Amino acid sequence: MKKIFLYLILILLLTSCYSFRGGSIPDHLNTIQIRNVIDNSNYGDPTYKEYLYQKMSEVIRKDNSLKIETQVADSRINLIISSVREEVLSTSASSGLEKERKIVVSVSFEFYDNIKKQVLAKNQNLTISQSFEINNVPTSRVEAVKKCLDIISEEVLNNMISGS
C-alpha cells in the first residue's frame, strides 16, 4: 500500500512539472529601430505595410524589453511583406458559389544586433492565414489581413526573444 501511494505521488509530481524554455533579448541591447516595412506582395493595398509597422511598434512597446528609436539604435528589425493571397475555402453545395475564402499573409524579418554586427533572429517565410466570409467583402477581407498581421507581429516578437 505504501509503495502504491509513493508511486502515485511520484506520478503526480512528474506530471505537474512545468518547463519553460524561453529566451530573452541580449542584455547589451536597450533600443531598437523598426525600419519602414517593405511590401513586395503586389496585393495592391499600401495601408498594410503601415499597419504592420504600427502593430510591431505596439507589440514592442507593450513587451517593454527595448525602447524604440527612430534613428540610431542598438538593434533593428527589418520586415518585408512577401505575399498576400486569397484562396477558396468553401463553396455552397447547392449553388457551387464560394461561401468562404482565406487570406494568407507571408512576412520575412531580420532582427539585427547593431553592436555585435550579427543577425539574432531571422525568418524568410512566416505565414499566417485567416478565413473570411464572401458576403461581407471587402470589410471581412481587410479584417482578415489585419488579424494575420496582428498574429505575425506577436510571432516576430516571440522569435526575437527566443533568438530563432
C-alpha positions as CSV (number, residue, x, y, z in Angstrom):
1,M,0.0,0.0,0.0
2,K,2.8,2.3,0.9
3,K,4.5,1.6,-2.5
4,I,1.4,2.4,-4.4
5,F,1.0,5.7,-2.5
6,L,4.6,6.6,-3.3
7,Y,4.2,5.8,-6.9
8,L,1.0,8.0,-7.1
9,I,2.9,10.9,-5.5
10,L,5.8,10.4,-7.9
11,I,3.5,10.3,-10.9
12,L,1.6,13.4,-9.6
13,L,4.9,15.3,-9.2
14,L,6.2,14.3,-12.6
15,T,3.1,15.2,-14.5
16,S,2.8,18.6,-12.8
17,C,6.4,19.6,-13.7
18,Y,6.5,22.6,-15.9
19,S,9.4,23.5,-18.1
20,F,9.7,26.8,-20.0
21,R,12.5,27.1,-22.4
22,G,12.4,30.7,-23.3
23,G,14.9,33.3,-24.0
24,S,15.4,37.0,-23.7
25,I,16.7,39.9,-25.6
26,P,20.5,40.2,-25.1
27,D,21.4,42.4,-22.1
28,H,23.5,44.8,-24.1
29,L,20.5,45.8,-26.3
30,N,18.4,48.6,-25.0
31,T,17.0,50.2,-28.1
32,I,15.6,49.1,-31.5
33,Q,14.9,50.8,-34.8
34,I,11.9,49.5,-36.7
35,R,12.7,50.0,-40.3
36,N,10.0,51.0,-42.7
37,V,8.1,47.9,-43.8
38,I,8.6,46.9,-47.4
39,D,5.6,45.4,-49.2
40,N,6.7,43.1,-52.1
41,S,3.3,41.3,-52.2
42,N,1.8,43.2,-55.2
43,Y,-1.5,42.9,-53.5
44,G,-2.4,46.5,-54.1
45,D,-3.2,47.9,-50.6
46,P,-0.4,50.2,-49.4
47,T,-2.0,50.5,-45.9
48,Y,-0.9,47.0,-44.9
49,K,2.8,48.0,-44.6
50,E,1.9,50.9,-42.4
51,Y,-0.5,48.7,-40.3
52,L,2.3,46.2,-39.8
53,Y,4.8,48.9,-38.8
54,Q,2.3,50.3,-36.2
55,K,1.4,46.9,-34.9
56,M,5.1,45.9,-34.5
57,S,5.7,49.2,-32.7
58,E,2.8,48.5,-30.3
59,V,3.9,44.9,-29.6
60,I,7.5,46.0,-28.8
61,R,6.3,48.9,-26.6
62,K,4.0,46.5,-24.7
63,D,6.8,44.0,-24.2
64,N,9.0,46.8,-22.8
65,S,12.3,45.0,-23.4
66,L,13.5,47.5,-25.9
67,K,13.0,51.3,-26.4
68,I,12.0,52.3,-29.9
69,E,14.3,54.8,-31.6
70,T,13.8,56.3,-35.0
71,Q,17.4,56.8,-35.9
72,V,20.4,55.3,-34.1
73,A,19.7,52.2,-32.1
74,D,21.4,49.1,-30.6
75,S,19.3,46.8,-32.8
76,R,17.0,46.9,-35.8
77,I,14.2,44.9,-37.2
78,N,13.6,44.7,-41.0
79,L,10.1,43.5,-42.1
80,I,9.0,42.6,-45.6
81,I,5.5,41.5,-46.6
82,S,6.4,38.8,-49.1
83,S,2.9,37.8,-50.2
84,V,-0.8,38.4,-49.6
85,R,-3.1,36.0,-51.4
86,E,-6.6,34.6,-51.3
87,E,-7.7,31.0,-51.5
88,V,-11.2,29.4,-51.8
89,L,-12.0,27.8,-48.5
90,S,-15.6,26.5,-49.0
91,T,-18.4,26.6,-51.6
92,S,-22.1,26.1,-51.4
93,A,-23.1,22.6,-52.2
94,S,-26.3,23.7,-53.9
95,S,-25.1,26.6,-56.0
96,G,-21.4,25.9,-56.3
97,L,-20.7,29.6,-55.3
98,E,-18.0,30.5,-52.9
99,K,-19.0,31.0,-49.3
100,E,-15.7,31.4,-47.6
101,R,-12.2,32.3,-48.5
102,K,-9.0,32.6,-46.6
103,I,-6.3,35.2,-46.8
104,V,-2.7,34.0,-46.5
105,V,0.0,36.5,-45.5
106,S,3.7,35.8,-45.6
107,V,6.3,38.0,-44.0
108,S,10.1,37.8,-43.7
109,F,12.0,39.6,-41.0
110,E,15.5,40.0,-39.7
111,F,16.4,41.1,-36.1
112,Y,19.9,42.5,-36.2
113,D,22.3,43.4,-33.4
114,N,24.0,46.7,-34.5
115,I,26.6,46.5,-31.7
116,K,27.9,43.0,-32.3
117,K,27.1,43.2,-36.0
118,Q,25.2,39.9,-36.2
119,V,21.7,38.6,-37.0
120,L,19.9,37.5,-33.9
121,A,16.7,36.1,-35.4
122,K,15.5,35.6,-39.0
123,N,12.6,34.0,-40.8
124,Q,12.1,34.1,-44.5
125,N,8.6,32.7,-44.5
126,L,6.4,33.5,-41.5
127,T,3.0,32.6,-42.9
128,I,-0.4,33.1,-41.2
129,S,-3.9,32.6,-42.6
130,Q,-7.4,33.7,-41.6
131,S,-10.7,32.8,-43.1
132,F,-13.4,35.4,-44.1
133,E,-16.9,35.2,-45.5
134,I,-17.6,36.3,-49.0
135,N,-20.9,38.0,-48.2
136,N,-19.1,40.8,-46.3
137,V,-16.3,41.7,-48.6
138,P,-14.3,44.0,-48.6
139,T,-14.6,44.6,-44.9
140,S,-14.2,41.0,-43.9
141,R,-11.1,40.6,-46.2
142,V,-9.4,43.7,-44.6
143,E,-10.2,42.4,-41.1
144,A,-8.7,39.0,-42.0
145,V,-5.5,40.6,-43.3
146,K,-5.2,42.8,-40.2
147,K,-5.7,39.7,-38.0
148,C,-2.9,38.0,-39.8
149,L,-0.6,41.0,-39.3
150,D,-1.5,41.1,-35.6
151,I,-0.5,37.5,-35.2
152,I,2.6,38.0,-37.3
153,S,3.7,40.9,-35.1
154,E,3.4,38.7,-32.0
155,E,5.2,35.9,-33.7
156,V,8.1,38.2,-34.7
157,L,8.5,39.4,-31.1
158,N,8.5,35.8,-29.9
159,N,11.2,34.9,-32.5
160,M,13.2,38.0,-31.4
161,I,13.1,36.9,-27.8
162,S,13.8,33.2,-28.4
163,G,16.5,34.0,-31.0
164,S,15.1,31.9,-33.8
